[in-house]
Amino acid sequence: SGCGKTTLLKIMGTIDRPTKGKVFYEDVDVRKLSTDQLAELRKNRIGFVFQDFNLLDTFNIQDNIFLPLVLAGESYEDMKSRLHPIAQQMRIQEILHKFPYEVSGGQKQRVSIARIFLKNPPILILDEATSALDSVTEARIQSAFDELAKGRTTLIIAHRLSTIRSANRIIVVDENHILEEGTHDELLARGGEYAQLYNAQKRVV
């Protein structure tokens, strides 16, 4: 905690600009893009799920889900037809006309996940995307995330290490630097920090 993981994701998602180093998107240094170009990149190419949900209390749940696509110019009827199976999968169909302040933290998290599923972007950025969910719901939604991640770039921050077992590359960060990196199996075999954390979490479960 506190080592800059969320800041790193915000830089990679072009929400913040780096003060050092470079971030490239399709061979373009994002520091050279204008504010409007960065906004266009986020709107059309990147989907976020952050811990604070980013839901607007003046919009109902359905409109919160639709907002990114409304900004991208998609039709209401098309969005509504695509939302139905996603809402069922996330078990939020009965709260679509409620407002964010009327639902629980776990429901808000499922709403923010439904929004990224509806947007269906080529890049996913997930910051503790299932942290507010119970273990049964998390397992179901994690399976859906695994399916969504196929064929696209997915960046995940997770303290609950079971959610990143299938990642192609796992990076363990502490005190502002990289401790170790590799696949789940490689890191377990090394017996380092990742292996200790993973085994400790297994014992707790």
Disulfide bonds with the S-S distance in Angstrom:
none
